[in-house]
């Protein structure tokens, strides 16, 4: 695999391979010295044009645990504020000879564009409303750990599907892994024609008890140009996942950041059904597996290739 641009480009075997490798890296996180030399001498550039807490910190940690050199670039405080274009920024930072560029932007398709401007491997860390493939991979990994496998699992994705790149990547990934996906939310926040992706659509949570997994989405205010719901309070009345709606055997997921009291009530965020912190922990090992895949594994001449199932401390 040369780049990771979208889940669309992956098949079930790719997803399983990445998650299996992530599983092998889990042991590294338990060591006193949490490092393997798999990417020693490689440079990873984190290029973030949008806010991020989990994704950015876990990509940085993932690269460091693989012993790569990491350069972090945030658009705020950079020459982007002086008007430098994405292309010029890539060409300029290309002088540092990064082996991989992890990129998040508010623009759909930007990661794919960047892959044409540089010889580096590109990892899409979220491109506007389009895709967030590493989120979907870490969610699959979390669910495999929890359920064993996803075949036949009923997964409901609830909330602001319209503005969510997570929804798009996760619908594709969950289905590729054999799950049955339903999306639910107010009609204004469900994209027209989404059934074409093979999922079911509901406009109420009446049948939510059927779900094995409830995946709640954040209201994406930053991508809303109009008002899509009368008020957040009204939204919460009809679509909030709370103690009344969540059953004890259901698994609750959320990509973060959570708006407590809007899409989730505080009681369910802190409930035993919630795997939200497990998702964050999975983020590091899955991103290690992705960086390994696009750098060490894909390149037979990689100088420091290591079998990740037997990682050696650096
Ligand atoms: N963190 C996820 C994203 O970047 C989800 C969210 O922001 O709601 O898309």
py3Dmol code that shows the C-alpha trace and the ligand (Angstrom):
import py3Dmol

protein = """\
ATOM      1  CA  UNK A   1       0.000   0.000   0.000  1.00  0.00           C
ATOM      2  CA  UNK A   2       1.590   3.239  -1.169  1.00  0.00           C
ATOM      3  CA  UNK A   3      -0.807   5.759   0.427  1.00  0.00           C
ATOM      4  CA  UNK A   4      -3.848   5.633   2.691  1.00  0.00           C
ATOM      5  CA  UNK A   5      -6.287   8.067   1.115  1.00  0.00           C
ATOM      6  CA  UNK A   6      -9.690   6.447   1.673  1.00  0.00           C
ATOM      7  CA  UNK A   7     -11.401   3.303   2.933  1.00  0.00           C
ATOM      8  CA  UNK A   8     -12.853   2.997  -0.550  1.00  0.00           C
ATOM      9  CA  UNK A   9      -9.404   1.871  -1.750  1.00  0.00           C
ATOM     10  CA  UNK A  10      -9.163  -0.970   0.801  1.00  0.00           C
ATOM     11  CA  UNK A  11     -10.691  -4.434   0.816  1.00  0.00           C
ATOM     12  CA  UNK A  12     -11.490  -6.615   3.803  1.00  0.00           C
ATOM     13  CA  UNK A  13      -8.093  -8.326   3.682  1.00  0.00           C
ATOM     14  CA  UNK A  14      -6.309  -4.943   3.815  1.00  0.00           C
ATOM     15  CA  UNK A  15      -8.376  -3.865   6.821  1.00  0.00           C
ATOM     16  CA  UNK A  16      -7.740  -7.159   8.606  1.00  0.00           C
ATOM     17  CA  UNK A  17      -4.015  -7.010   7.896  1.00  0.00           C
ATOM     18  CA  UNK A  18      -3.730  -3.470   9.310  1.00  0.00           C
ATOM     19  CA  UNK A  19      -5.774  -4.378  12.409  1.00  0.00           C
ATOM     20  CA  UNK A  20      -3.758  -7.579  12.980  1.00  0.00           C
ATOM     21  CA  UNK A  21      -0.561  -5.573  12.792  1.00  0.00           C
ATOM     22  CA  UNK A  22      -2.044  -2.998  15.187  1.00  0.00           C
ATOM     23  CA  UNK A  23      -2.731  -5.908  17.543  1.00  0.00           C
ATOM     24  CA  UNK A  24       0.923  -6.927  17.354  1.00  0.00           C
ATOM     25  CA  UNK A  25       1.940  -3.365  18.282  1.00  0.00           C
ATOM     26  CA  UNK A  26      -0.277  -3.354  21.379  1.00  0.00           C
ATOM     27  CA  UNK A  27       2.411  -5.164  23.307  1.00  0.00           C
ATOM     28  CA  UNK A  28       4.850  -2.285  22.666  1.00  0.00           C
ATOM     29  CA  UNK A  29       2.581   0.118  24.576  1.00  0.00           C
ATOM     30  CA  UNK A  30       2.879  -2.121  27.645  1.00  0.00           C
ATOM     31  CA  UNK A  31       6.684  -2.001  27.735  1.00  0.00           C
ATOM     32  CA  UNK A  32       8.761   0.281  29.876  1.00  0.00           C
ATOM     33  CA  UNK A  33      10.542   1.482  26.722  1.00  0.00           C
ATOM     34  CA  UNK A  34       7.634   1.964  24.315  1.00  0.00           C
ATOM     35  CA  UNK A  35       9.636   1.969  21.088  1.00  0.00           C
ATOM     36  CA  UNK A  36      10.619  -0.281  18.187  1.00  0.00           C
ATOM     37  CA  UNK A  37      13.173   0.602  15.511  1.00  0.00           C
ATOM     38  CA  UNK A  38      10.915  -0.196  12.519  1.00  0.00           C
ATOM     39  CA  UNK A  39      11.039   3.326  11.004  1.00  0.00           C
ATOM     40  CA  UNK A  40      14.393   4.541  12.286  1.00  0.00           C
ATOM     41  CA  UNK A  41      15.843   7.125   9.936  1.00  0.00           C
ATOM     42  CA  UNK A  42      12.465   7.883   8.330  1.00  0.00           C
ATOM     43  CA  UNK A  43      10.817  11.308   8.534  1.00  0.00           C
ATOM     44  CA  UNK A  44       7.094  11.776   9.093  1.00  0.00           C
ATOM     45  CA  UNK A  45       5.557  15.211   8.549  1.00  0.00           C
ATOM     46  CA  UNK A  46       2.254  15.925  10.323  1.00  0.00           C
ATOM     47  CA  UNK A  47       0.462  18.662   8.418  1.00  0.00           C
ATOM     48  CA  UNK A  48      -2.694  19.887  10.162  1.00  0.00           C
ATOM     49  CA  UNK A  49      -4.879  22.600   8.641  1.00  0.00           C
ATOM     50  CA  UNK A  50      -7.728  21.870  11.047  1.00  0.00           C
ATOM     51  CA  UNK A  51      -8.113  21.442  14.783  1.00  0.00           C
ATOM     52  CA  UNK A  52      -7.321  18.023  16.188  1.00  0.00           C
ATOM     53  CA  UNK A  53      -6.605  16.524  19.592  1.00  0.00           C
ATOM     54  CA  UNK A  54      -6.744  12.741  19.264  1.00  0.00           C
ATOM     55  CA  UNK A  55      -5.668  12.268  15.657  1.00  0.00           C
ATOM     56  CA  UNK A  56      -2.716  14.584  15.807  1.00  0.00           C
ATOM     57  CA  UNK A  57      -1.329  13.400  19.122  1.00  0.00           C
ATOM     58  CA  UNK A  58      -1.760   9.743  18.209  1.00  0.00           C
ATOM     59  CA  UNK A  59      -0.052  10.098  14.819  1.00  0.00           C
ATOM     60  CA  UNK A  60       2.853  11.833  16.548  1.00  0.00           C
ATOM     61  CA  UNK A  61       3.082   9.135  19.200  1.00  0.00           C
ATOM     62  CA  UNK A  62       2.719   6.380  16.588  1.00  0.00           C
ATOM     63  CA  UNK A  63       5.603   7.740  14.510  1.00  0.00           C
ATOM     64  CA  UNK A  64       7.791   8.196  17.594  1.00  0.00           C
ATOM     65  CA  UNK A  65       7.071   4.670  18.863  1.00  0.00           C
ATOM     66  CA  UNK A  66       8.326   3.421  15.505  1.00  0.00           C
ATOM     67  CA  UNK A  67      11.480   5.565  15.978  1.00  0.00           C
ATOM     68  CA  UNK A  68      10.752   7.895  13.028  1.00  0.00           C
ATOM     69  CA  UNK A  69      11.717  11.572  13.131  1.00  0.00           C
ATOM     70  CA  UNK A  70       8.597  13.718  13.358  1.00  0.00           C
ATOM     71  CA  UNK A  71       7.994  17.262  12.155  1.00  0.00           C
ATOM     72  CA  UNK A  72       4.705  18.804  13.278  1.00  0.00           C
ATOM     73  CA  UNK A  73       3.243  21.560  11.197  1.00  0.00           C
ATOM     74  CA  UNK A  74       0.072  23.450  12.131  1.00  0.00           C
ATOM     75  CA  UNK A  75      -1.357  25.897   9.619  1.00  0.00           C
ATOM     76  CA  UNK A  76      -2.010  28.469  12.315  1.00  0.00           C
ATOM     77  CA  UNK A  77       1.223  30.259  13.101  1.00  0.00           C
ATOM     78  CA  UNK A  78       2.747  29.250   9.735  1.00  0.00           C
ATOM     79  CA  UNK A  79       3.171  31.011   6.395  1.00  0.00           C
ATOM     80  CA  UNK A  80      -0.305  29.715   5.450  1.00  0.00           C
ATOM     81  CA  UNK A  81      -1.505  32.747   7.398  1.00  0.00           C
ATOM     82  CA  UNK A  82       0.529  34.872   4.976  1.00  0.00           C
ATOM     83  CA  UNK A  83      -1.312  33.295   2.049  1.00  0.00           C
ATOM     84  CA  UNK A  84       0.948  30.393   1.065  1.00  0.00           C
ATOM     85  CA  UNK A  85      -1.057  27.856  -0.936  1.00  0.00           C
ATOM     86  CA  UNK A  86      -1.333  24.163  -0.099  1.00  0.00           C
ATOM     87  CA  UNK A  87       0.797  23.277  -3.103  1.00  0.00           C
ATOM     88  CA  UNK A  88       3.546  25.764  -2.251  1.00  0.00           C
ATOM     89  CA  UNK A  89       3.508  24.588   1.358  1.00  0.00           C
ATOM     90  CA  UNK A  90       3.949  20.970   0.215  1.00  0.00           C
ATOM     91  CA  UNK A  91       6.742  21.906  -2.167  1.00  0.00           C
ATOM     92  CA  UNK A  92       8.468  23.965   0.533  1.00  0.00           C
ATOM     93  CA  UNK A  93       8.203  21.279   3.204  1.00  0.00           C
ATOM     94  CA  UNK A  94       9.256  18.732   0.574  1.00  0.00           C
ATOM     95  CA  UNK A  95      12.738  20.190   0.975  1.00  0.00           C
ATOM     96  CA  UNK A  96      12.846  18.370   4.343  1.00  0.00           C
ATOM     97  CA  UNK A  97      12.484  15.115   2.337  1.00  0.00           C
ATOM     98  CA  UNK A  98       9.639  13.580   4.372  1.00  0.00           C
ATOM     99  CA  UNK A  99       9.033   9.883   3.732  1.00  0.00           C
ATOM    100  CA  UNK A 100       5.392  10.220   4.799  1.00  0.00           C
ATOM    101  CA  UNK A 101       3.017  13.162   5.110  1.00  0.00           C
ATOM    102  CA  UNK A 102       0.012  12.860   7.414  1.00  0.00           C
ATOM    103  CA  UNK A 103      -2.447  15.515   6.322  1.00  0.00           C
ATOM    104  CA  UNK A 104      -5.702  16.928   7.674  1.00  0.00           C
ATOM    105  CA  UNK A 105      -7.509  19.699   5.825  1.00  0.00           C
ATOM    106  CA  UNK A 106     -11.037  21.103   5.574  1.00  0.00           C
ATOM    107  CA  UNK A 107     -10.987  20.327   1.829  1.00  0.00           C
ATOM    108  CA  UNK A 108     -12.450  17.098   0.408  1.00  0.00           C
ATOM    109  CA  UNK A 109      -9.955  15.452  -1.919  1.00  0.00           C
ATOM    110  CA  UNK A 110      -6.912  17.383  -0.644  1.00  0.00           C
ATOM    111  CA  UNK A 111      -5.011  14.272   0.472  1.00  0.00           C
ATOM    112  CA  UNK A 112      -5.369  12.757  -2.982  1.00  0.00           C
ATOM    113  CA  UNK A 113      -4.205  16.003  -4.628  1.00  0.00           C
ATOM    114  CA  UNK A 114      -1.162  16.195  -2.376  1.00  0.00           C
ATOM    115  CA  UNK A 115      -0.223  12.634  -3.319  1.00  0.00           C
ATOM    116  CA  UNK A 116       0.380  13.928  -6.860  1.00  0.00           C
ATOM    117  CA  UNK A 117       2.726  16.717  -5.766  1.00  0.00           C
ATOM    118  CA  UNK A 118       5.230  14.815  -3.673  1.00  0.00           C
ATOM    119  CA  UNK A 119       7.004  11.449  -3.711  1.00  0.00           C
ATOM    120  CA  UNK A 120       6.149  10.972   0.003  1.00  0.00           C
ATOM    121  CA  UNK A 121       3.556   8.430   1.142  1.00  0.00           C
ATOM    122  CA  UNK A 122       0.338  10.275   2.030  1.00  0.00           C
ATOM    123  CA  UNK A 123      -1.906   9.359   4.929  1.00  0.00           C
ATOM    124  CA  UNK A 124      -5.280  11.088   4.995  1.00  0.00           C
ATOM    125  CA  UNK A 125      -6.023  12.244   8.548  1.00  0.00           C
ATOM    126  CA  UNK A 126      -9.382  13.756   7.488  1.00  0.00           C
ATOM    127  CA  UNK A 127     -10.219  15.708   4.332  1.00  0.00           C
ATOM    128  CA  UNK A 128     -13.256  17.919   4.877  1.00  0.00           C
ATOM    129  CA  UNK A 129     -16.510  15.975   4.738  1.00  0.00           C
ATOM    130  CA  UNK A 130     -14.976  13.244   2.592  1.00  0.00           C
ATOM    131  CA  UNK A 131     -13.109  10.581   4.592  1.00  0.00           C
ATOM    132  CA  UNK A 132     -11.213   9.847   7.799  1.00  0.00           C
ATOM    133  CA  UNK A 133      -9.825   6.398   7.061  1.00  0.00           C
ATOM    134  CA  UNK A 134      -7.660   5.908  10.170  1.00  0.00           C
ATOM    135  CA  UNK A 135     -10.688   6.658  12.366  1.00  0.00           C
ATOM    136  CA  UNK A 136     -12.606   3.858  10.626  1.00  0.00           C
ATOM    137  CA  UNK A 137      -9.664   1.465  10.994  1.00  0.00           C
ATOM    138  CA  UNK A 138      -9.287   2.163  14.706  1.00  0.00           C
ATOM    139  CA  UNK A 139     -13.026   1.716  15.155  1.00  0.00           C
ATOM    140  CA  UNK A 140     -12.920  -1.655  13.393  1.00  0.00           C
ATOM    141  CA  UNK A 141      -9.950  -2.617  15.580  1.00  0.00           C
ATOM    142  CA  UNK A 142     -11.822  -1.582  18.747  1.00  0.00           C
ATOM    143  CA  UNK A 143     -14.888  -3.592  17.719  1.00  0.00           C
ATOM    144  CA  UNK A 144     -12.888  -6.684  16.802  1.00  0.00           C
ATOM    145  CA  UNK A 145     -11.362  -6.530  20.281  1.00  0.00           C
ATOM    146  CA  UNK A 146     -14.820  -6.179  21.831  1.00  0.00           C
ATOM    147  CA  UNK A 147     -16.965  -8.456  19.627  1.00  0.00           C
ATOM    148  CA  UNK A 148     -14.447 -10.849  18.073  1.00  0.00           C
ATOM    149  CA  UNK A 149     -15.622 -10.081  14.551  1.00  0.00           C
ATOM    150  CA  UNK A 150     -18.107  -7.776  12.869  1.00  0.00           C
ATOM    151  CA  UNK A 151     -19.902 -10.311  10.664  1.00  0.00           C
ATOM    152  CA  UNK A 152     -23.654  -9.783  11.031  1.00  0.00           C
ATOM    153  CA  UNK A 153     -23.218  -7.094  13.737  1.00  0.00           C
ATOM    154  CA  UNK A 154     -25.917  -4.423  13.602  1.00  0.00           C
ATOM    155  CA  UNK A 155     -24.255  -1.007  13.818  1.00  0.00           C
ATOM    156  CA  UNK A 156     -26.290   2.190  14.038  1.00  0.00           C
ATOM    157  CA  UNK A 157     -24.506   5.451  13.186  1.00  0.00           C
ATOM    158  CA  UNK A 158     -26.538   8.243  14.780  1.00  0.00           C
ATOM    159  CA  UNK A 159     -26.518  12.005  14.301  1.00  0.00           C
ATOM    160  CA  UNK A 160     -24.965  14.484  11.906  1.00  0.00           C
ATOM    161  CA  UNK A 161     -24.161  12.098   9.067  1.00  0.00           C
ATOM    162  CA  UNK A 162     -24.305  14.883   6.475  1.00  0.00           C
ATOM    163  CA  UNK A 163     -21.174  16.692   7.646  1.00  0.00           C
ATOM    164  CA  UNK A 164     -19.287  13.666   8.924  1.00  0.00           C
ATOM    165  CA  UNK A 165     -16.242  12.204   7.222  1.00  0.00           C
ATOM    166  CA  UNK A 166     -16.218   9.611   9.997  1.00  0.00           C
ATOM    167  CA  UNK A 167     -19.666   8.399   8.949  1.00  0.00           C
ATOM    168  CA  UNK A 168     -18.591   7.935   5.348  1.00  0.00           C
ATOM    169  CA  UNK A 169     -15.404   6.034   6.164  1.00  0.00           C
ATOM    170  CA  UNK A 170     -17.107   3.961   8.854  1.00  0.00           C
ATOM    171  CA  UNK A 171     -20.101   2.944   6.741  1.00  0.00           C
ATOM    172  CA  UNK A 172     -17.670   1.607   4.143  1.00  0.00           C
ATOM    173  CA  UNK A 173     -15.310  -0.077   6.621  1.00  0.00           C
ATOM    174  CA  UNK A 174     -18.018  -1.684   8.787  1.00  0.00           C
ATOM    175  CA  UNK A 175     -19.759  -3.073   5.700  1.00  0.00           C
ATOM    176  CA  UNK A 176     -16.519  -4.411   4.240  1.00  0.00           C
ATOM    177  CA  UNK A 177     -16.084  -6.257   7.553  1.00  0.00           C
ATOM    178  CA  UNK A 178     -19.530  -7.872   7.243  1.00  0.00           C
ATOM    179  CA  UNK A 179     -21.615  -5.603   9.506  1.00  0.00           C
ATOM    180  CA  UNK A 180     -25.128  -4.330   8.743  1.00  0.00           C
ATOM    181  CA  UNK A 181     -25.090  -0.541   8.969  1.00  0.00           C
ATOM    182  CA  UNK A 182     -28.047   1.751   9.682  1.00  0.00           C
ATOM    183  CA  UNK A 183     -27.733   5.533   9.724  1.00  0.00           C
ATOM    184  CA  UNK A 184     -30.193   7.536  11.802  1.00  0.00           C
ATOM    185  CA  UNK A 185     -30.793  11.213  12.404  1.00  0.00           C
ATOM    186  CA  UNK A 186     -32.972  14.147  11.420  1.00  0.00           C
ATOM    187  CA  UNK A 187     -33.774  14.200   7.665  1.00  0.00           C
ATOM    188  CA  UNK A 188     -31.829  17.474   7.320  1.00  0.00           C
ATOM    189  CA  UNK A 189     -28.651  15.759   8.537  1.00  0.00           C
ATOM    190  CA  UNK A 190     -28.875  12.567   6.457  1.00  0.00           C
ATOM    191  CA  UNK A 191     -27.452  12.996   2.936  1.00  0.00           C
ATOM    192  CA  UNK A 192     -29.919  12.216   0.186  1.00  0.00           C
ATOM    193  CA  UNK A 193     -29.160   8.951  -1.591  1.00  0.00           C
ATOM    194  CA  UNK A 194     -26.943   7.566   1.167  1.00  0.00           C
ATOM    195  CA  UNK A 195     -28.762   4.208   0.774  1.00  0.00           C
ATOM    196  CA  UNK A 196     -26.634   3.782  -2.338  1.00  0.00           C
ATOM    197  CA  UNK A 197     -23.749   2.944   0.016  1.00  0.00           C
ATOM    198  CA  UNK A 198     -25.740  -0.116   1.097  1.00  0.00           C
ATOM    199  CA  UNK A 199     -26.913   1.138   4.496  1.00  0.00           C
ATOM    200  CA  UNK A 200     -30.405   1.415   5.947  1.00  0.00           C
ATOM    201  CA  UNK A 201     -31.797   4.856   6.837  1.00  0.00           C
ATOM    202  CA  UNK A 202     -33.987   5.776   9.816  1.00  0.00           C
ATOM    203  CA  UNK A 203     -35.261   9.149  10.911  1.00  0.00           C
ATOM    204  CA  UNK A 204     -36.157   8.123  14.463  1.00  0.00           C
ATOM    205  CA  UNK A 205     -34.416   6.109  17.195  1.00  0.00           C
ATOM    206  CA  UNK A 206     -37.500   3.949  17.821  1.00  0.00           C
ATOM    207  CA  UNK A 207     -35.721   0.785  16.641  1.00  0.00           C
ATOM    208  CA  UNK A 208     -32.375   1.597  18.267  1.00  0.00           C
ATOM    209  CA  UNK A 209     -32.740  -1.406  20.643  1.00  0.00           C
ATOM    210  CA  UNK A 210     -32.018  -3.628  17.595  1.00  0.00           C
ATOM    211  CA  UNK A 211     -28.465  -2.300  17.429  1.00  0.00           C
ATOM    212  CA  UNK A 212     -25.487  -4.204  18.791  1.00  0.00           C
ATOM    213  CA  UNK A 213     -23.329  -1.104  18.439  1.00  0.00           C
ATOM    214  CA  UNK A 214     -24.457   2.525  18.698  1.00  0.00           C
ATOM    215  CA  UNK A 215     -22.001   4.924  17.055  1.00  0.00           C
ATOM    216  CA  UNK A 216     -22.883   8.527  17.913  1.00  0.00           C
ATOM    217  CA  UNK A 217     -21.573  11.433  15.848  1.00  0.00           C
ATOM    218  CA  UNK A 218     -20.798  14.984  16.899  1.00  0.00           C
ATOM    219  CA  UNK A 219     -22.862  17.877  15.572  1.00  0.00           C
ATOM    220  CA  UNK A 220     -20.291  19.397  13.183  1.00  0.00           C
ATOM    221  CA  UNK A 221     -20.995  23.104  13.758  1.00  0.00           C
ATOM    222  CA  UNK A 222     -17.871  24.155  11.893  1.00  0.00           C
ATOM    223  CA  UNK A 223     -19.232  22.681   8.638  1.00  0.00           C
ATOM    224  CA  UNK A 224     -22.783  24.009   9.000  1.00  0.00           C
ATOM    225  CA  UNK A 225     -23.641  27.040   6.936  1.00  0.00           C
ATOM    226  CA  UNK A 226     -27.386  26.914   7.694  1.00  0.00           C
ATOM    227  CA  UNK A 227     -29.334  25.853  10.676  1.00  0.00           C
ATOM    228  CA  UNK A 228     -30.126  22.176  10.280  1.00  0.00           C
ATOM    229  CA  UNK A 229     -32.050  21.626  13.511  1.00  0.00           C
ATOM    230  CA  UNK A 230     -34.422  24.018  15.310  1.00  0.00           C
ATOM    231  CA  UNK A 231     -32.188  23.971  18.401  1.00  0.00           C
ATOM    232  CA  UNK A 232     -29.653  21.707  20.094  1.00  0.00           C
ATOM    233  CA  UNK A 233     -32.161  21.117  22.845  1.00  0.00           C
ATOM    234  CA  UNK A 234     -34.743  19.917  20.319  1.00  0.00           C
ATOM    235  CA  UNK A 235     -32.094  17.741  18.663  1.00  0.00           C
ATOM    236  CA  UNK A 236     -31.197  16.192  22.024  1.00  0.00           C
ATOM    237  CA  UNK A 237     -34.845  15.434  22.766  1.00  0.00           C
ATOM    238  CA  UNK A 238     -35.194  13.278  19.654  1.00  0.00           C
ATOM    239  CA  UNK A 239     -31.703  11.968  18.944  1.00  0.00           C
ATOM    240  CA  UNK A 240     -29.576  12.073  22.069  1.00  0.00           C
ATOM    241  CA  UNK A 241     -28.214   8.668  23.077  1.00  0.00           C
ATOM    242  CA  UNK A 242     -28.911   8.558  26.814  1.00  0.00           C
ATOM    243  CA  UNK A 243     -29.567   6.076  29.604  1.00  0.00           C
ATOM    244  CA  UNK A 244     -33.161   5.677  28.473  1.00  0.00           C
ATOM    245  CA  UNK A 245     -32.196   4.761  24.907  1.00  0.00           C
ATOM    246  CA  UNK A 246     -28.999   2.732  25.437  1.00  0.00           C
ATOM    247  CA  UNK A 247     -29.424  -0.889  26.516  1.00  0.00           C
ATOM    248  CA  UNK A 248     -26.968  -2.701  28.808  1.00  0.00           C
ATOM    249  CA  UNK A 249     -25.696  -5.093  26.087  1.00  0.00           C
ATOM    250  CA  UNK A 250     -25.106  -2.370  23.499  1.00  0.00           C
ATOM    251  CA  UNK A 251     -21.617  -1.032  22.753  1.00  0.00           C
ATOM    252  CA  UNK A 252     -21.383   2.772  22.592  1.00  0.00           C
ATOM    253  CA  UNK A 253     -18.818   4.504  20.369  1.00  0.00           C
ATOM    254  CA  UNK A 254     -18.027   8.129  19.513  1.00  0.00           C
ATOM    255  CA  UNK A 255     -15.067   9.498  17.530  1.00  0.00           C
ATOM    256  CA  UNK A 256     -14.616  12.501  19.849  1.00  0.00           C
ATOM    257  CA  UNK A 257     -14.762  15.299  20.676  1.00  0.00           C
ATOM    258  CA  UNK A 258     -18.045  14.640  22.514  1.00  0.00           C
ATOM    259  CA  UNK A 259     -20.590  17.400  23.064  1.00  0.00           C
ATOM    260  CA  UNK A 260     -21.842  16.147  26.414  1.00  0.00           C
ATOM    261  CA  UNK A 261     -25.539  16.834  26.788  1.00  0.00           C
ATOM    262  CA  UNK A 262     -26.086  17.076  23.004  1.00  0.00           C
ATOM    263  CA  UNK A 263     -25.478  13.828  21.097  1.00  0.00           C
ATOM    264  CA  UNK A 264     -24.630  11.889  24.281  1.00  0.00           C
ATOM    265  CA  UNK A 265     -25.767  12.334  27.863  1.00  0.00           C
ATOM    266  CA  UNK A 266     -23.004  12.441  30.486  1.00  0.00           C
ATOM    267  CA  UNK A 267     -24.225   9.191  32.073  1.00  0.00           C
ATOM    268  CA  UNK A 268     -23.670   7.129  28.894  1.00  0.00           C
ATOM    269  CA  UNK A 269     -20.245   8.681  28.179  1.00  0.00           C
ATOM    270  CA  UNK A 270     -19.124   7.363  31.560  1.00  0.00           C
ATOM    271  CA  UNK A 271     -21.035   4.060  31.341  1.00  0.00           C
ATOM    272  CA  UNK A 272     -19.425   0.613  31.012  1.00  0.00           C
ATOM    273  CA  UNK A 273     -20.954   0.287  27.522  1.00  0.00           C
ATOM    274  CA  UNK A 274     -18.819   3.195  26.261  1.00  0.00           C
ATOM    275  CA  UNK A 275     -15.558   2.240  24.533  1.00  0.00           C
ATOM    276  CA  UNK A 276     -14.578   5.838  23.763  1.00  0.00           C
ATOM    277  CA  UNK A 277     -11.225   5.720  25.554  1.00  0.00           C
ATOM    278  CA  UNK A 278     -10.477   2.301  24.035  1.00  0.00           C
ATOM    279  CA  UNK A 279     -10.989   3.978  20.640  1.00  0.00           C
ATOM    280  CA  UNK A 280      -8.375   6.599  21.517  1.00  0.00           C
ATOM    281  CA  UNK A 281      -5.896   3.937  22.663  1.00  0.00           C
ATOM    282  CA  UNK A 282      -6.544   1.953  19.472  1.00  0.00           C
ATOM    283  CA  UNK A 283      -5.697   5.124  17.542  1.00  0.00           C
ATOM    284  CA  UNK A 284      -2.019   4.878  18.419  1.00  0.00           C
ATOM    285  CA  UNK A 285      -1.482   1.225  17.474  1.00  0.00           C
ATOM    286  CA  UNK A 286      -3.612   1.461  14.331  1.00  0.00           C
ATOM    287  CA  UNK A 287      -1.684   4.539  13.183  1.00  0.00           C
ATOM    288  CA  UNK A 288       1.572   2.712  13.915  1.00  0.00           C
ATOM    289  CA  UNK A 289       0.299  -0.094  11.671  1.00  0.00           C
ATOM    290  CA  UNK A 290      -0.665   2.371   8.921  1.00  0.00           C
ATOM    291  CA  UNK A 291       2.705   4.165   8.991  1.00  0.00           C
ATOM    292  CA  UNK A 292       4.448   0.803   8.991  1.00  0.00           C
ATOM    293  CA  UNK A 293       2.303  -0.327   6.050  1.00  0.00           C
ATOM    294  CA  UNK A 294       3.016   2.699   3.839  1.00  0.00           C
ATOM    295  CA  UNK A 295       6.704   2.997   4.783  1.00  0.00           C
ATOM    296  CA  UNK A 296       8.488  -0.114   5.976  1.00  0.00           C
ATOM    297  CA  UNK A 297       6.245  -2.793   4.551  1.00  0.00           C
ATOM    298  CA  UNK A 298       5.496  -1.388   1.113  1.00  0.00           C
ATOM    299  CA  UNK A 299       9.141  -0.733   0.408  1.00  0.00           C
ATOM    300  CA  UNK A 300      11.215  -3.886   0.090  1.00  0.00           C
ATOM    301  CA  UNK A 301      14.397  -1.825   0.280  1.00  0.00           C
ATOM    302  CA  UNK A 302      13.405  -0.253   3.592  1.00  0.00           C
ATOM    303  CA  UNK A 303      16.606  -0.101   5.603  1.00  0.00           C
ATOM    304  CA  UNK A 304      15.025  -0.915   8.956  1.00  0.00           C
ATOM    305  CA  UNK A 305      12.291  -3.347   8.086  1.00  0.00           C
ATOM    306  CA  UNK A 306      11.267  -5.352  11.115  1.00  0.00           C
ATOM    307  CA  UNK A 307       8.615  -7.988  11.657  1.00  0.00           C
ATOM    308  CA  UNK A 308       6.160  -6.065  13.882  1.00  0.00           C
ATOM    309  CA  UNK A 309       4.969  -9.275  15.493  1.00  0.00           C
ATOM    310  CA  UNK A 310       8.429  -9.532  17.062  1.00  0.00           C
ATOM    311  CA  UNK A 311       9.220  -5.874  17.657  1.00  0.00           C
ATOM    312  CA  UNK A 312      12.570  -5.253  19.278  1.00  0.00           C
ATOM    313  CA  UNK A 313      13.075  -2.342  21.656  1.00  0.00           C
ATOM    314  CA  UNK A 314      15.144   0.474  20.109  1.00  0.00           C
TER     315      UNK A 314
END
"""
ligand_1 = """\
9
LIG
N -12.594 13.882 15.253
C -13.458 13.491 14.157
C -13.083 14.240 12.889
O -12.065 14.893 12.845
C -14.885 13.627 14.475
C -15.345 14.993 14.873
O -14.611 15.981 14.770
O -16.517 15.079 15.254
O -13.794 14.144 11.909
"""
view = py3Dmol.view(width=600, height=400)
view.addModel(protein, "pdb")
view.setStyle({"model": 0}, {"cartoon": {"style": "trace"}})
view.addModel(ligand_1, "xyz")
view.setStyle({"model": 1}, {"stick": {}})
view.zoomTo()
view.show()
